Amino acid sequence: MKQNKSKLGLSSKKKDVKCLSIDIGSSYIKFAVGQKMGRRLKVEKTFKARLPAGVYENGHMHNIQEMKSIIQGALNANAVKLKDVICTLESTDAIKRELVVPAVAPEDLSEMVSYEIGQYLPIDINSYVLQYKIVREFEEENVKKYELLVAALPKEIVHNIYSMLIEMGLDPYALDIHSNAVDKIAAEYELFNEASIKENTAAFLDLGHENINVIIVEKGQYKFNRLIKNGTRDFEKLTTEFEFKSIDEISQHLDVVDRWIEEIDKVFKYYTSRSVDNTIDKIFIYGGISVMEGLDTYIHERVNIPVELIKSIDNVEIVAGNEYTLAQSLNAISAIIRL
């Protein structure tokens, strides 16, 4: 988020610093205060603030003063005085692509990525902030190549969030997107719910208010993600009972969940169709409505893949929270990691 940096999410500060992580979602802003010390991630507290309609949408702030007031009010209420801030969000305006390029010197790679994305997509590349990650190096026809994961976010989004936090007296030093935050925590830690994710392929489903984010991680390495334009807002159109306790309480609205699962399954089929070796061995759910009792079982019965709510991650210590803290605040917690 540093304005003099060319890559989304690049930090010029040391990694292991106590910080405030702010996850700006569609209906809530979620906060996490924590510090990564070696391999241990200690989360001191998490909290959230409701976002009224019309204040923020899809990465864009429509009422900056109201956003500032909500964030500052939440920090004051929770006695948070930290200045170092990481911000994470998701937007359908973010562009994510897999890209294969010839292996070149690091100082030349940024220019090559910008050129290739500009050729590949009908966008003004100068209007976007780019981030890329080398997934693997390989050789093809005696030419060394890189497989990259590239994310591009409109500069308008980056600039507005950066400016807002600066005006609040905070020190923003990184901006992440949700898929990258989960990529980092999956790469850093192995045991999710006391089982290794390094031995198979897991799908992480972020069940948000506006979108469902499907993120595929193969043996701990990010491979693929897609945003599905469905979320818990579908229930708000049907009933005023938003905080459901169990799947049984929405029996009259299961067609909404079935539509989610149908779209999720389409993403799974697309991913597995790309290679005979591609499989989905387990599904982890988190965010929004994921804590609904029985939802994991309901999804499992329809896609025939084991489904679990994320409740624990090795070396991630939640000082103050409950069994649902990780699932409800995973994006904010994951963003604390600076890899």
C-alpha positions as CSV (number, residue, x, y, z in Angstrom):
1,M,0.0,0.0,0.0
2,K,3.0,2.3,0.2
3,Q,2.5,4.8,-2.6
4,N,6.1,4.6,-3.7
5,K,5.9,0.8,-4.1
6,S,4.8,-0.7,-7.4
7,K,3.3,-3.9,-6.1
8,L,0.1,-4.5,-4.2
9,G,0.8,-5.7,-0.8
10,L,4.6,-5.0,-0.7
11,S,5.9,-4.0,2.7
12,S,9.1,-2.1,3.4
13,K,8.9,-2.8,7.1
14,K,10.2,-5.8,9.1
15,K,7.9,-8.8,9.1
16,D,7.6,-9.7,12.7
17,V,5.9,-6.5,14.0
18,K,2.7,-6.3,16.1
19,C,0.1,-4.8,13.9
20,L,-3.5,-4.1,13.4
21,S,-5.1,-6.0,10.5
22,I,-8.3,-4.6,9.0
23,D,-10.5,-6.7,6.8
24,I,-13.0,-4.6,4.9
25,G,-15.9,-6.8,3.9
26,S,-19.3,-6.1,2.4
27,S,-21.3,-6.0,5.6
28,Y,-18.6,-5.9,8.3
29,I,-15.2,-4.5,9.0
30,K,-13.2,-7.2,10.9
31,F,-10.2,-6.4,12.9
32,A,-7.3,-8.5,14.3
33,V,-4.4,-7.5,16.6
34,G,-1.5,-9.8,16.5
35,Q,2.2,-10.5,15.8
36,K,4.1,-13.2,14.0
37,M,7.2,-14.3,16.0
38,G,9.2,-16.8,14.0
39,R,6.6,-19.5,13.0
40,R,4.2,-18.6,15.8
41,L,1.3,-16.3,15.1
42,K,-0.2,-14.8,18.2
43,V,-3.6,-13.1,17.9
44,E,-4.3,-11.0,20.9
45,K,-7.8,-9.9,20.0
46,T,-10.4,-9.8,17.2
47,F,-13.5,-7.7,16.8
48,K,-15.8,-6.3,14.2
49,A,-18.0,-3.4,13.2
50,R,-21.1,-3.4,11.1
51,L,-21.0,-1.5,7.8
52,P,-24.3,0.3,7.0
53,A,-25.6,0.0,3.4
54,G,-24.2,2.6,1.0
55,V,-20.9,3.2,2.8
56,Y,-18.7,0.6,1.0
57,E,-19.2,-1.7,-1.9
58,N,-16.9,-4.1,-3.8
59,G,-13.7,-2.3,-2.8
60,H,-15.0,1.2,-3.4
61,M,-15.8,3.6,-0.6
62,H,-18.9,5.7,-1.2
63,N,-18.8,7.6,2.2
64,I,-15.2,8.0,3.4
65,Q,-16.1,10.0,6.4
66,E,-18.5,7.4,7.6
67,M,-15.9,4.7,7.0
68,K,-13.4,6.6,9.1
69,S,-15.9,7.1,11.9
70,I,-16.8,3.4,12.0
71,I,-13.1,2.3,12.0
72,Q,-12.1,4.8,14.7
73,G,-15.1,4.0,16.8
74,A,-14.3,0.3,16.8
75,L,-10.6,1.0,17.6
76,N,-11.6,3.3,20.5
77,A,-14.2,0.8,21.8
78,N,-11.5,-2.0,21.9
79,A,-8.7,0.3,23.3
80,V,-6.5,-0.3,20.2
81,K,-3.8,2.4,19.8
82,L,-1.5,0.6,17.3
83,K,-0.5,2.6,14.3
84,D,1.0,-0.1,12.0
85,V,-1.9,-1.3,9.8
86,I,-2.3,-4.1,7.2
87,C,-5.5,-3.9,5.2
88,T,-7.2,-6.8,3.3
89,L,-10.2,-6.8,1.0
90,E,-11.8,-8.6,-1.9
91,S,-13.3,-7.1,-5.1
92,T,-14.6,-8.3,-8.3
93,D,-12.6,-5.5,-9.9
94,A,-9.4,-7.3,-8.8
95,I,-8.0,-9.2,-11.7
96,K,-6.2,-12.5,-11.0
97,R,-4.5,-14.6,-13.6
98,E,-2.0,-17.4,-14.0
99,L,0.8,-16.5,-16.3
100,V,3.8,-18.3,-17.8
101,V,6.8,-16.1,-18.8
102,P,10.5,-16.7,-19.6
103,A,12.7,-16.7,-16.6
104,V,14.4,-13.3,-16.4
105,A,16.3,-11.3,-13.8
106,P,14.2,-10.0,-10.9
107,E,14.7,-6.4,-11.9
108,D,13.2,-7.2,-15.3
109,L,10.3,-9.4,-14.2
110,S,8.0,-6.5,-13.1
111,E,8.2,-4.9,-16.5
112,M,7.6,-8.2,-18.3
113,V,4.5,-9.0,-16.1
114,S,3.1,-5.5,-16.8
115,Y,3.6,-6.0,-20.5
116,E,2.1,-9.5,-20.6
117,I,-0.9,-8.6,-18.6
118,G,-1.4,-5.5,-20.8
119,Q,-1.3,-7.8,-23.9
120,Y,-3.5,-10.4,-22.3
121,L,-6.3,-8.2,-21.0
122,P,-8.1,-5.2,-22.5
123,I,-7.3,-2.8,-19.6
124,D,-5.1,0.2,-19.1
125,I,-2.4,-1.4,-17.0
126,N,-1.2,2.0,-15.7
127,S,-4.5,2.2,-13.8
128,Y,-3.7,-0.9,-11.8
129,V,-1.4,-1.9,-9.0
130,L,0.2,-5.3,-9.7
131,Q,1.4,-8.1,-7.5
132,Y,2.9,-11.4,-8.6
133,K,4.3,-14.5,-7.1
134,I,6.5,-17.2,-8.7
135,V,4.6,-20.5,-8.2
136,R,7.2,-22.7,-9.8
137,E,10.2,-22.7,-12.1
138,F,10.3,-25.3,-14.9
139,E,12.0,-25.9,-18.3
140,E,10.2,-26.2,-21.6
141,E,11.9,-26.9,-24.9
142,N,15.2,-26.0,-23.2
143,V,13.9,-22.6,-22.0
144,K,13.7,-21.9,-18.3
145,K,10.3,-20.4,-17.4
146,Y,8.3,-19.1,-14.5
147,E,4.7,-19.9,-13.7
148,L,3.3,-16.8,-12.0
149,L,0.1,-15.9,-10.1
150,V,-0.7,-12.3,-10.8
151,A,-3.2,-10.0,-9.1
152,A,-4.1,-6.5,-10.2
153,L,-6.2,-4.0,-8.2
154,P,-7.4,-0.6,-9.5
155,K,-5.2,2.2,-8.2
156,E,-8.3,4.1,-7.2
157,I,-9.1,1.5,-4.6
158,V,-5.5,1.3,-3.3
159,H,-5.1,5.1,-3.2
160,N,-8.5,5.8,-1.5
161,I,-7.9,3.2,1.3
162,Y,-4.3,4.4,1.8
163,S,-5.4,8.1,2.0
164,M,-8.2,7.3,4.4
165,L,-5.9,5.5,6.8
166,I,-3.3,8.2,6.6
167,E,-5.9,10.8,7.4
168,M,-6.8,8.8,10.5
169,G,-3.2,9.0,11.7
170,L,-2.5,5.3,11.0
171,D,0.6,3.9,9.2
172,P,-0.6,1.6,6.4
173,Y,2.2,-0.5,5.1
174,A,0.5,-3.3,3.2
175,L,-2.7,-4.1,1.3
176,D,-3.7,-7.7,0.6
177,I,-6.6,-9.4,-1.2
178,H,-8.3,-12.3,0.5
179,S,-7.0,-15.0,-1.7
180,N,-3.4,-13.9,-1.1
181,A,-4.0,-13.8,2.7
182,V,-5.2,-17.4,2.7
183,D,-2.3,-18.4,0.4
184,K,0.1,-17.1,3.0
185,I,-1.4,-18.9,5.9
186,A,-1.7,-22.2,4.0
187,A,2.0,-21.9,2.9
188,E,3.2,-21.1,6.4
189,Y,1.2,-23.7,8.4
190,E,0.5,-27.3,7.9
191,L,-2.1,-28.5,10.3
192,F,-5.6,-27.3,9.9
193,N,-8.0,-28.9,12.4
194,E,-5.0,-31.1,13.3
195,A,-4.7,-32.6,9.8
196,S,-2.0,-31.9,7.3
197,I,-2.9,-29.9,4.1
198,K,0.6,-30.6,2.6
199,E,-0.5,-34.1,1.5
200,N,-3.5,-33.3,-0.6
201,T,-5.6,-30.6,-2.3
202,A,-8.0,-28.5,-0.2
203,A,-10.7,-26.0,-1.3
204,F,-11.2,-23.0,1.0
205,L,-14.6,-21.5,0.8
206,D,-15.0,-18.0,2.1
207,L,-18.8,-17.6,2.6
208,G,-19.1,-13.8,2.5
209,H,-22.0,-11.4,2.4
210,E,-21.7,-10.5,-1.3
211,N,-19.5,-13.3,-2.7
212,I,-18.2,-16.8,-2.1
213,N,-14.5,-17.0,-2.7
214,V,-13.3,-20.4,-3.8
215,I,-9.6,-20.9,-3.2
216,I,-7.8,-24.1,-4.2
217,V,-4.6,-25.0,-2.3
218,E,-2.6,-28.0,-3.5
219,K,-0.1,-29.5,-1.0
220,G,0.0,-26.1,0.8
221,Q,0.5,-24.1,-2.4
222,Y,-2.1,-21.7,-3.8
223,K,-3.2,-22.8,-7.2
224,F,-6.5,-21.2,-8.2
225,N,-9.4,-19.1,-7.1
226,R,-12.7,-17.8,-8.4
227,L,-15.3,-15.4,-6.9
228,I,-19.0,-16.5,-7.1
229,K,-21.5,-13.7,-6.9
230,N,-23.7,-15.1,-4.2
231,G,-23.6,-14.7,-0.5
232,T,-25.5,-14.3,2.8
233,R,-27.3,-11.3,1.4
234,D,-29.5,-13.8,-0.5
235,F,-31.0,-14.7,2.9
236,E,-31.6,-11.1,3.9
237,K,-33.9,-10.8,0.9
238,L,-36.0,-13.7,2.2
239,T,-36.1,-13.2,5.9
240,T,-35.3,-10.8,8.7
241,E,-33.7,-13.7,10.7
242,F,-30.1,-13.2,9.7
243,E,-28.2,-14.9,12.5
244,F,-29.3,-18.5,11.9
245,K,-28.3,-21.0,14.5
246,S,-28.6,-24.2,12.4
247,I,-29.4,-25.5,8.9
248,D,-32.7,-26.7,10.2
249,E,-33.9,-23.1,10.8
250,I,-33.6,-22.3,7.1
251,S,-35.3,-25.4,5.8
252,Q,-37.7,-23.3,3.7
253,H,-34.8,-21.5,2.1
254,L,-32.5,-24.4,1.2
255,D,-32.8,-23.6,-2.5
256,V,-30.5,-20.6,-1.8
257,V,-27.8,-22.9,-0.4
258,D,-28.4,-25.4,-3.2
259,R,-27.7,-22.6,-5.7
260,W,-24.4,-21.8,-3.9
261,I,-23.4,-25.4,-3.9
262,E,-24.2,-25.7,-7.7
263,E,-22.0,-22.8,-8.5
264,I,-19.2,-24.0,-6.2
265,D,-19.4,-27.4,-7.8
266,K,-19.0,-25.8,-11.3
267,V,-15.8,-24.2,-10.1
268,F,-14.6,-27.6,-8.8
269,K,-15.4,-29.3,-12.1
270,Y,-13.5,-26.6,-14.0
271,Y,-10.4,-27.0,-11.8
272,T,-10.4,-30.8,-12.0
273,S,-11.0,-30.7,-15.8
274,R,-7.7,-28.8,-16.2
275,S,-5.6,-31.9,-15.4
276,V,-6.3,-35.6,-14.8
277,D,-4.2,-35.1,-11.6
278,N,-6.4,-32.3,-10.2
279,T,-8.6,-33.4,-7.3
280,I,-10.4,-31.8,-4.4
281,D,-9.8,-33.9,-1.3
282,K,-11.2,-31.7,1.4
283,I,-13.2,-28.5,1.8
284,F,-12.6,-25.9,4.6
285,I,-15.3,-23.3,5.2
286,Y,-15.0,-20.0,6.9
287,G,-16.4,-16.5,7.0
288,G,-20.0,-15.2,7.3
289,I,-22.5,-18.0,7.6
290,S,-19.9,-20.8,7.8
291,V,-20.5,-21.3,11.5
292,M,-24.1,-22.3,11.0
293,E,-24.7,-25.7,12.6
294,G,-25.1,-28.4,10.1
295,L,-23.9,-26.4,7.1
296,D,-20.7,-28.4,6.7
297,T,-22.7,-31.7,6.7
298,Y,-25.2,-30.3,4.2
299,I,-22.5,-29.3,1.7
300,H,-20.6,-32.6,2.2
301,E,-23.8,-34.6,1.4
302,R,-24.2,-32.8,-1.9
303,V,-20.6,-32.7,-3.2
304,N,-19.4,-35.9,-1.6
305,I,-16.2,-34.3,-0.3
306,P,-15.3,-34.0,3.4
307,V,-16.2,-30.5,4.7
308,E,-14.9,-28.9,7.9
309,L,-15.3,-25.5,9.6
310,I,-11.8,-24.1,10.3
311,K,-11.3,-24.2,14.1
312,S,-7.6,-24.6,14.6
313,I,-4.3,-24.0,12.8
314,D,-1.0,-25.2,14.2
315,N,1.2,-22.4,15.7
316,V,-1.7,-19.9,15.5
317,E,-2.6,-18.9,19.0
318,I,-5.9,-17.1,19.7
319,V,-5.4,-15.4,23.0
320,A,-9.0,-14.2,23.4
321,G,-11.7,-16.0,21.4
322,N,-13.7,-19.1,20.9
323,E,-13.9,-22.1,18.6
324,Y,-15.4,-19.9,15.9
325,T,-12.9,-17.1,16.0
326,L,-10.7,-18.4,13.2
327,A,-13.6,-19.1,10.9
328,Q,-15.1,-15.7,11.4
329,S,-11.8,-13.7,11.2
330,L,-9.5,-15.8,9.0
331,N,-8.9,-13.1,6.4
332,A,-7.9,-10.5,9.0
333,I,-5.7,-13.0,10.9
334,S,-4.0,-14.3,7.7
335,A,-3.1,-10.8,6.6
336,I,-0.9,-10.4,9.6
337,I,1.6,-12.7,8.0
338,R,4.1,-10.9,5.8
339,L,5.8,-13.4,3.5
